[in-house]
Amino acid sequence: MENINQKVLDKLDKIQIDIEFIKENIEEDGGLTEWAEKELDEARKRPNSESIPLEVVEEKILKK
């Protein structure tokens, strides 16, 4: 049981880090920072064939 609890706590820590990263890259008015806009533009230029399908990402997340 302790092992499962530790895994949950570890995942929550990672989520908290991700949330802080997101908060740092959103302006007060809700818009993206210049860096985030640039990254989004670059990501949109990439063909979908180079991306990992959402189903694969979900499977990896749910297995961990």
PyMOL Python script that loads the backbone (N, CA, C, O; Angstrom):
from pymol import cmd

cmd.read_pdbstr("""\
ATOM      1  N   MET A   1       0.822  -1.196   0.000  1.00  0.00           N
ATOM      2  CA  MET A   1       0.000   0.000   0.000  1.00  0.00           C
ATOM      3  C   MET A   1       0.867   1.261   0.000  1.00  0.00           C
ATOM      4  O   MET A   1       0.572   2.232  -0.697  1.00  0.00           O
ATOM      5  N   GLU A   2       1.927   1.228   0.785  1.00  0.00           N
ATOM      6  CA  GLU A   2       2.811   2.396   0.854  1.00  0.00           C
ATOM      7  C   GLU A   2       3.423   2.698  -0.505  1.00  0.00           C
ATOM      8  O   GLU A   2       3.590   3.862  -0.867  1.00  0.00           O
ATOM      9  N   ASN A   3       3.760   1.654  -1.262  1.00  0.00           N
ATOM     10  CA  ASN A   3       4.344   1.836  -2.580  1.00  0.00           C
ATOM     11  C   ASN A   3       3.374   2.552  -3.517  1.00  0.00           C
ATOM     12  O   ASN A   3       3.779   3.428  -4.281  1.00  0.00           O
ATOM     13  N   ILE A   4       2.106   2.184  -3.461  1.00  0.00           N
ATOM     14  CA  ILE A   4       1.089   2.825  -4.293  1.00  0.00           C
ATOM     15  C   ILE A   4       0.932   4.284  -3.884  1.00  0.00           C
ATOM     16  O   ILE A   4       0.850   5.164  -4.742  1.00  0.00           O
ATOM     17  N   ASN A   5       0.890   4.542  -2.594  1.00  0.00           N
ATOM     18  CA  ASN A   5       0.769   5.921  -2.113  1.00  0.00           C
ATOM     19  C   ASN A   5       1.946   6.766  -2.569  1.00  0.00           C
ATOM     20  O   ASN A   5       1.768   7.924  -2.948  1.00  0.00           O
ATOM     21  N   GLN A   6       3.134   6.205  -2.538  1.00  0.00           N
ATOM     22  CA  GLN A   6       4.319   6.952  -2.971  1.00  0.00           C
ATOM     23  C   GLN A   6       4.248   7.249  -4.460  1.00  0.00           C
ATOM     24  O   GLN A   6       4.642   8.330  -4.896  1.00  0.00           O
ATOM     25  N   LYS A   7       3.751   6.303  -5.243  1.00  0.00           N
ATOM     26  CA  LYS A   7       3.609   6.526  -6.681  1.00  0.00           C
ATOM     27  C   LYS A   7       2.623   7.653  -6.953  1.00  0.00           C
ATOM     28  O   LYS A   7       2.857   8.491  -7.824  1.00  0.00           O
ATOM     29  N   VAL A   8       1.526   7.675  -6.213  1.00  0.00           N
ATOM     30  CA  VAL A   8       0.534   8.735  -6.373  1.00  0.00           C
ATOM     31  C   VAL A   8       1.155  10.081  -6.000  1.00  0.00           C
ATOM     32  O   VAL A   8       0.970  11.069  -6.711  1.00  0.00           O
ATOM     33  N   LEU A   9       1.877  10.123  -4.908  1.00  0.00           N
ATOM     34  CA  LEU A   9       2.524  11.368  -4.490  1.00  0.00           C
ATOM     35  C   LEU A   9       3.541  11.834  -5.523  1.00  0.00           C
ATOM     36  O   LEU A   9       3.647  13.030  -5.798  1.00  0.00           O
ATOM     37  N   ASP A  10       4.287  10.900  -6.092  1.00  0.00           N
ATOM     38  CA  ASP A  10       5.267  11.248  -7.125  1.00  0.00           C
ATOM     39  C   ASP A  10       4.574  11.845  -8.349  1.00  0.00           C
ATOM     40  O   ASP A  10       5.051  12.827  -8.917  1.00  0.00           O
ATOM     41  N   LYS A  11       3.454  11.253  -8.752  1.00  0.00           N
ATOM     42  CA  LYS A  11       2.712  11.764  -9.898  1.00  0.00           C
ATOM     43  C   LYS A  11       2.135  13.148  -9.603  1.00  0.00           C
ATOM     44  O   LYS A  11       2.138  14.025 -10.466  1.00  0.00           O
ATOM     45  N   LEU A  12       1.647  13.334  -8.394  1.00  0.00           N
ATOM     46  CA  LEU A  12       1.121  14.644  -8.013  1.00  0.00           C
ATOM     47  C   LEU A  12       2.221  15.700  -8.032  1.00  0.00           C
ATOM     48  O   LEU A  12       1.983  16.836  -8.442  1.00  0.00           O
ATOM     49  N   ASP A  13       3.408  15.337  -7.595  1.00  0.00           N
ATOM     50  CA  ASP A  13       4.546  16.265  -7.656  1.00  0.00           C
ATOM     51  C   ASP A  13       4.833  16.665  -9.097  1.00  0.00           C
ATOM     52  O   ASP A  13       5.069  17.839  -9.382  1.00  0.00           O
ATOM     53  N   LYS A  14       4.814  15.693 -10.009  1.00  0.00           N
ATOM     54  CA  LYS A  14       5.073  15.982 -11.419  1.00  0.00           C
ATOM     55  C   LYS A  14       3.975  16.876 -11.995  1.00  0.00           C
ATOM     56  O   LYS A  14       4.258  17.785 -12.775  1.00  0.00           O
ATOM     57  N   ILE A  15       2.741  16.622 -11.615  1.00  0.00           N
ATOM     58  CA  ILE A  15       1.633  17.452 -12.086  1.00  0.00           C
ATOM     59  C   ILE A  15       1.797  18.877 -11.587  1.00  0.00           C
ATOM     60  O   ILE A  15       1.563  19.830 -12.330  1.00  0.00           O
ATOM     61  N   GLN A  16       2.194  19.025 -10.343  1.00  0.00           N
ATOM     62  CA  GLN A  16       2.385  20.357  -9.775  1.00  0.00           C
ATOM     63  C   GLN A  16       3.481  21.112 -10.525  1.00  0.00           C
ATOM     64  O   GLN A  16       3.348  22.309 -10.779  1.00  0.00           O
ATOM     65  N   ILE A  17       4.551  20.423 -10.875  1.00  0.00           N
ATOM     66  CA  ILE A  17       5.631  21.044 -11.647  1.00  0.00           C
ATOM     67  C   ILE A  17       5.115  21.483 -13.015  1.00  0.00           C
ATOM     68  O   ILE A  17       5.433  22.575 -13.484  1.00  0.00           O
ATOM     69  N   ASP A  18       4.313  20.619 -13.655  1.00  0.00           N
ATOM     70  CA  ASP A  18       3.743  20.964 -14.957  1.00  0.00           C
ATOM     71  C   ASP A  18       2.832  22.178 -14.858  1.00  0.00           C
ATOM     72  O   ASP A  18       2.860  23.050 -15.727  1.00  0.00           O
ATOM     73  N   ILE A  19       2.032  22.241 -13.814  1.00  0.00           N
ATOM     74  CA  ILE A  19       1.127  23.380 -13.631  1.00  0.00           C
ATOM     75  C   ILE A  19       1.922  24.665 -13.448  1.00  0.00           C
ATOM     76  O   ILE A  19       1.564  25.700 -14.011  1.00  0.00           O
ATOM     77  N   GLU A  20       2.981  24.611 -12.677  1.00  0.00           N
ATOM     78  CA  GLU A  20       3.823  25.796 -12.479  1.00  0.00           C
ATOM     79  C   GLU A  20       4.438  26.245 -13.803  1.00  0.00           C
ATOM     80  O   GLU A  20       4.514  27.441 -14.085  1.00  0.00           O
ATOM     81  N   PHE A  21       4.875  25.282 -14.612  1.00  0.00           N
ATOM     82  CA  PHE A  21       5.437  25.600 -15.928  1.00  0.00           C
ATOM     83  C   PHE A  21       4.398  26.297 -16.792  1.00  0.00           C
ATOM     84  O   PHE A  21       4.701  27.294 -17.449  1.00  0.00           O
ATOM     85  N   ILE A  22       3.185  25.783 -16.796  1.00  0.00           N
ATOM     86  CA  ILE A  22       2.113  26.383 -17.584  1.00  0.00           C
ATOM     87  C   ILE A  22       1.819  27.794 -17.091  1.00  0.00           C
ATOM     88  O   ILE A  22       1.681  28.718 -17.892  1.00  0.00           O
ATOM     89  N   LYS A  23       1.725  27.961 -15.780  1.00  0.00           N
ATOM     90  CA  LYS A  23       1.437  29.279 -15.207  1.00  0.00           C
ATOM     91  C   LYS A  23       2.510  30.288 -15.583  1.00  0.00           C
ATOM     92  O   LYS A  23       2.207  31.460 -15.808  1.00  0.00           O
ATOM     93  N   GLU A  24       3.752  29.851 -15.654  1.00  0.00           N
ATOM     94  CA  GLU A  24       4.855  30.743 -15.999  1.00  0.00           C
ATOM     95  C   GLU A  24       4.792  31.180 -17.455  1.00  0.00           C
ATOM     96  O   GLU A  24       5.368  32.206 -17.816  1.00  0.00           O
ATOM     97  N   ASN A  25       4.107  30.423 -18.287  1.00  0.00           N
ATOM     98  CA  ASN A  25       4.078  30.713 -19.710  1.00  0.00           C
ATOM     99  C   ASN A  25       2.741  31.241 -20.197  1.00  0.00           C
ATOM    100  O   ASN A  25       2.464  31.239 -21.396  1.00  0.00           O
ATOM    101  N   ILE A  26       1.915  31.694 -19.265  1.00  0.00           N
ATOM    102  CA  ILE A  26       0.647  32.342 -19.610  1.00  0.00           C
ATOM    103  C   ILE A  26       0.675  33.742 -19.012  1.00  0.00           C
ATOM    104  O   ILE A  26       0.980  33.932 -17.835  1.00  0.00           O
ATOM    105  N   GLU A  27       0.352  34.705 -19.845  1.00  0.00           N
ATOM    106  CA  GLU A  27       0.325  36.097 -19.397  1.00  0.00           C
ATOM    107  C   GLU A  27      -0.884  36.323 -18.485  1.00  0.00           C
ATOM    108  O   GLU A  27      -1.797  35.499 -18.436  1.00  0.00           O
ATOM    109  N   GLU A  28      -0.878  37.433 -17.775  1.00  0.00           N
ATOM    110  CA  GLU A  28      -1.990  37.743 -16.871  1.00  0.00           C
ATOM    111  C   GLU A  28      -3.323  37.837 -17.605  1.00  0.00           C
ATOM    112  O   GLU A  28      -4.369  37.524 -17.038  1.00  0.00           O
ATOM    113  N   ASP A  29      -3.286  38.270 -18.869  1.00  0.00           N
ATOM    114  CA  ASP A  29      -4.534  38.399 -19.634  1.00  0.00           C
ATOM    115  C   ASP A  29      -4.982  37.071 -20.254  1.00  0.00           C
ATOM    116  O   ASP A  29      -5.959  37.029 -21.002  1.00  0.00           O
ATOM    117  N   GLY A  30      -4.269  36.001 -19.941  1.00  0.00           N
ATOM    118  CA  GLY A  30      -4.640  34.687 -20.451  1.00  0.00           C
ATOM    119  C   GLY A  30      -3.953  34.310 -21.741  1.00  0.00           C
ATOM    120  O   GLY A  30      -4.088  33.178 -22.207  1.00  0.00           O
ATOM    121  N   GLY A  31      -3.215  35.241 -22.329  1.00  0.00           N
ATOM    122  CA  GLY A  31      -2.489  34.951 -23.564  1.00  0.00           C
ATOM    123  C   GLY A  31      -1.179  34.227 -23.275  1.00  0.00           C
ATOM    124  O   GLY A  31      -0.722  34.166 -22.133  1.00  0.00           O
ATOM    125  N   LEU A  32      -0.594  33.690 -24.317  1.00  0.00           N
ATOM    126  CA  LEU A  32       0.677  32.988 -24.166  1.00  0.00           C
ATOM    127  C   LEU A  32       1.833  33.971 -24.164  1.00  0.00           C
ATOM    128  O   LEU A  32       1.751  35.052 -24.747  1.00  0.00           O
ATOM    129  N   THR A  33       2.914  33.579 -23.497  1.00  0.00           N
ATOM    130  CA  THR A  33       4.125  34.390 -23.554  1.00  0.00           C
ATOM    131  C   THR A  33       4.697  34.284 -24.966  1.00  0.00           C
ATOM    132  O   THR A  33       4.307  33.410 -25.741  1.00  0.00           O
ATOM    133  N   GLU A  34       5.606  35.165 -25.284  1.00  0.00           N
ATOM    134  CA  GLU A  34       6.240  35.149 -26.607  1.00  0.00           C
ATOM    135  C   GLU A  34       6.897  33.794 -26.873  1.00  0.00           C
ATOM    136  O   GLU A  34       6.781  33.250 -27.972  1.00  0.00           O
ATOM    137  N   TRP A  35       7.582  33.255 -25.873  1.00  0.00           N
ATOM    138  CA  TRP A  35       8.238  31.954 -26.025  1.00  0.00           C
ATOM    139  C   TRP A  35       7.214  30.864 -26.318  1.00  0.00           C
ATOM    140  O   TRP A  35       7.419  30.045 -27.213  1.00  0.00           O
ATOM    141  N   ALA A  36       6.112  30.849 -25.569  1.00  0.00           N
ATOM    142  CA  ALA A  36       5.090  29.824 -25.747  1.00  0.00           C
ATOM    143  C   ALA A  36       4.435  29.935 -27.129  1.00  0.00           C
ATOM    144  O   ALA A  36       4.139  28.919 -27.759  1.00  0.00           O
ATOM    145  N   GLU A  37       4.208  31.172 -27.600  1.00  0.00           N
ATOM    146  CA  GLU A  37       3.634  31.358 -28.929  1.00  0.00           C
ATOM    147  C   GLU A  37       4.569  30.811 -30.000  1.00  0.00           C
ATOM    148  O   GLU A  37       4.124  30.172 -30.954  1.00  0.00           O
ATOM    149  N   LYS A  38       5.854  31.061 -29.841  1.00  0.00           N
ATOM    150  CA  LYS A  38       6.844  30.556 -30.801  1.00  0.00           C
ATOM    151  C   LYS A  38       6.847  29.026 -30.818  1.00  0.00           C
ATOM    152  O   LYS A  38       6.866  28.410 -31.883  1.00  0.00           O
ATOM    153  N   GLU A  39       6.827  28.423 -29.635  1.00  0.00           N
ATOM    154  CA  GLU A  39       6.820  26.957 -29.544  1.00  0.00           C
ATOM    155  C   GLU A  39       5.549  26.379 -30.176  1.00  0.00           C
ATOM    156  O   GLU A  39       5.606  25.358 -30.862  1.00  0.00           O
ATOM    157  N   LEU A  40       4.420  27.021 -29.950  1.00  0.00           N
ATOM    158  CA  LEU A  40       3.158  26.569 -30.521  1.00  0.00           C
ATOM    159  C   LEU A  40       3.187  26.671 -32.046  1.00  0.00           C
ATOM    160  O   LEU A  40       2.732  25.760 -32.738  1.00  0.00           O
ATOM    161  N   ASP A  41       3.714  27.763 -32.563  1.00  0.00           N
ATOM    162  CA  ASP A  41       3.835  27.920 -34.017  1.00  0.00           C
ATOM    163  C   ASP A  41       4.701  26.823 -34.611  1.00  0.00           C
ATOM    164  O   ASP A  41       4.362  26.253 -35.648  1.00  0.00           O
ATOM    165  N   GLU A  42       5.814  26.526 -33.962  1.00  0.00           N
ATOM    166  CA  GLU A  42       6.709  25.466 -34.450  1.00  0.00           C
ATOM    167  C   GLU A  42       6.016  24.106 -34.416  1.00  0.00           C
ATOM    168  O   GLU A  42       6.151  23.310 -35.346  1.00  0.00           O
ATOM    169  N   ALA A  43       5.282  23.847 -33.351  1.00  0.00           N
ATOM    170  CA  ALA A  43       4.582  22.567 -33.225  1.00  0.00           C
ATOM    171  C   ALA A  43       3.524  22.419 -34.312  1.00  0.00           C
ATOM    172  O   ALA A  43       3.313  21.324 -34.834  1.00  0.00           O
ATOM    173  N   ARG A  44       2.872  23.499 -34.645  1.00  0.00           N
ATOM    174  CA  ARG A  44       1.819  23.442 -35.675  1.00  0.00           C
ATOM    175  C   ARG A  44       2.403  23.195 -37.064  1.00  0.00           C
ATOM    176  O   ARG A  44       1.707  22.687 -37.943  1.00  0.00           O
ATOM    177  N   LYS A  45       3.661  23.544 -37.271  1.00  0.00           N
ATOM    178  CA  LYS A  45       4.315  23.330 -38.564  1.00  0.00           C
ATOM    179  C   LYS A  45       4.674  21.863 -38.776  1.00  0.00           C
ATOM    180  O   LYS A  45       4.802  21.409 -39.913  1.00  0.00           O
ATOM    181  N   ARG A  46       4.836  21.125 -37.683  1.00  0.00           N
ATOM    182  CA  ARG A  46       5.211  19.713 -37.773  1.00  0.00           C
ATOM    183  C   ARG A  46       4.055  18.891 -38.303  1.00  0.00           C
ATOM    184  O   ARG A  46       2.921  19.060 -37.854  1.00  0.00           O
ATOM    185  N   PRO A  47       4.319  18.001 -39.251  1.00  0.00           N
ATOM    186  CA  PRO A  47       3.227  17.150 -39.744  1.00  0.00           C
ATOM    187  C   PRO A  47       2.740  16.198 -38.651  1.00  0.00           C
ATOM    188  O   PRO A  47       3.518  15.777 -37.796  1.00  0.00           O
ATOM    189  N   ASN A  48       1.471  15.868 -38.683  1.00  0.00           N
ATOM    190  CA  ASN A  48       0.893  14.960 -37.690  1.00  0.00           C
ATOM    191  C   ASN A  48       1.577  13.602 -37.694  1.00  0.00           C
ATOM    192  O   ASN A  48       1.611  12.916 -36.673  1.00  0.00           O
ATOM    193  N   SER A  49       2.118  13.216 -38.840  1.00  0.00           N
ATOM    194  CA  SER A  49       2.784  11.910 -38.934  1.00  0.00           C
ATOM    195  C   SER A  49       4.013  11.832 -38.032  1.00  0.00           C
ATOM    196  O   SER A  49       4.463  10.734 -37.703  1.00  0.00           O
ATOM    197  N   GLU A  50       4.560  12.975 -37.627  1.00  0.00           N
ATOM    198  CA  GLU A  50       5.713  12.997 -36.728  1.00  0.00           C
ATOM    199  C   GLU A  50       5.301  13.007 -35.258  1.00  0.00           C
ATOM    200  O   GLU A  50       6.150  12.917 -34.370  1.00  0.00           O
ATOM    201  N   SER A  51       4.028  13.113 -35.010  1.00  0.00           N
ATOM    202  CA  SER A  51       3.531  13.177 -33.633  1.00  0.00           C
ATOM    203  C   SER A  51       3.146  11.795 -33.123  1.00  0.00           C
ATOM    204  O   SER A  51       2.878  10.877 -33.898  1.00  0.00           O
ATOM    205  N   ILE A  52       3.126  11.672 -31.808  1.00  0.00           N
ATOM    206  CA  ILE A  52       2.660  10.445 -31.180  1.00  0.00           C
ATOM    207  C   ILE A  52       1.144  10.537 -31.064  1.00  0.00           C
ATOM    208  O   ILE A  52       0.625  11.532 -30.558  1.00  0.00           O
ATOM    209  N   PRO A  53       0.426   9.516 -31.525  1.00  0.00           N
ATOM    210  CA  PRO A  53      -1.039   9.560 -31.437  1.00  0.00           C
ATOM    211  C   PRO A  53      -1.515   9.688 -29.982  1.00  0.00           C
ATOM    212  O   PRO A  53      -0.895   9.147 -29.066  1.00  0.00           O
ATOM    213  N   LEU A  54      -2.603  10.399 -29.791  1.00  0.00           N
ATOM    214  CA  LEU A  54      -3.162  10.621 -28.464  1.00  0.00           C
ATOM    215  C   LEU A  54      -3.426   9.303 -27.741  1.00  0.00           C
ATOM    216  O   LEU A  54      -3.206   9.200 -26.534  1.00  0.00           O
ATOM    217  N   GLU A  55      -3.891   8.307 -28.468  1.00  0.00           N
ATOM    218  CA  GLU A  55      -4.184   7.014 -27.846  1.00  0.00           C
ATOM    219  C   GLU A  55      -2.933   6.399 -27.216  1.00  0.00           C
ATOM    220  O   GLU A  55      -3.001   5.808 -26.138  1.00  0.00           O
ATOM    221  N   VAL A  56      -1.795   6.541 -27.893  1.00  0.00           N
ATOM    222  CA  VAL A  56      -0.533   5.999 -27.372  1.00  0.00           C
ATOM    223  C   VAL A  56      -0.120   6.743 -26.103  1.00  0.00           C
ATOM    224  O   VAL A  56       0.331   6.136 -25.131  1.00  0.00           O
ATOM    225  N   VAL A  57      -0.280   8.056 -26.127  1.00  0.00           N
ATOM    226  CA  VAL A  57       0.065   8.857 -24.952  1.00  0.00           C
ATOM    227  C   VAL A  57      -0.824   8.467 -23.775  1.00  0.00           C
ATOM    228  O   VAL A  57      -0.340   8.290 -22.657  1.00  0.00           O
ATOM    229  N   GLU A  58      -2.123   8.334 -24.027  1.00  0.00           N
ATOM    230  CA  GLU A  58      -3.049   7.929 -22.961  1.00  0.00           C
ATOM    231  C   GLU A  58      -2.682   6.571 -22.384  1.00  0.00           C
ATOM    232  O   GLU A  58      -2.713   6.382 -21.168  1.00  0.00           O
ATOM    233  N   GLU A  59      -2.338   5.632 -23.243  1.00  0.00           N
ATOM    234  CA  GLU A  59      -1.958   4.308 -22.770  1.00  0.00           C
ATOM    235  C   GLU A  59      -0.726   4.373 -21.867  1.00  0.00           C
ATOM    236  O   GLU A  59      -0.670   3.721 -20.824  1.00  0.00           O
ATOM    237  N   LYS A  60       0.249   5.162 -22.282  1.00  0.00           N
ATOM    238  CA  LYS A  60       1.482   5.285 -21.485  1.00  0.00           C
ATOM    239  C   LYS A  60       1.196   5.927 -20.136  1.00  0.00           C
ATOM    240  O   LYS A  60       1.752   5.511 -19.120  1.00  0.00           O
ATOM    241  N   ILE A  61       0.342   6.927 -20.121  1.00  0.00           N
ATOM    242  CA  ILE A  61       0.017   7.614 -18.871  1.00  0.00           C
ATOM    243  C   ILE A  61      -0.753   6.677 -17.934  1.00  0.00           C
ATOM    244  O   ILE A  61      -0.465   6.601 -16.740  1.00  0.00           O
ATOM    245  N   LEU A  62      -1.721   5.976 -18.489  1.00  0.00           N
ATOM    246  CA  LEU A  62      -2.557   5.117 -17.652  1.00  0.00           C
ATOM    247  C   LEU A  62      -1.809   3.902 -17.142  1.00  0.00           C
ATOM    248  O   LEU A  62      -2.169   3.370 -16.092  1.00  0.00           O
ATOM    249  N   LYS A  63      -0.784   3.443 -17.840  1.00  0.00           N
ATOM    250  CA  LYS A  63      -0.017   2.281 -17.394  1.00  0.00           C
ATOM    251  C   LYS A  63       0.916   2.635 -16.245  1.00  0.00           C
ATOM    252  O   LYS A  63       1.294   1.762 -15.465  1.00  0.00           O
ATOM    253  N   LYS A  64       1.291   3.906 -16.131  1.00  0.00           N
ATOM    254  CA  LYS A  64       2.258   4.296 -15.090  1.00  0.00           C
ATOM    255  C   LYS A  64       1.620   4.552 -13.790  1.00  0.00           C
ATOM    256  O   LYS A  64       2.303   4.887 -12.822  1.00  0.00           O
TER     257      LYS A  64
END
""", "prot")
cmd.dss("prot")
cmd.show_as("cartoon", "prot")
cmd.util.cbc("prot")
cmd.orient("prot")
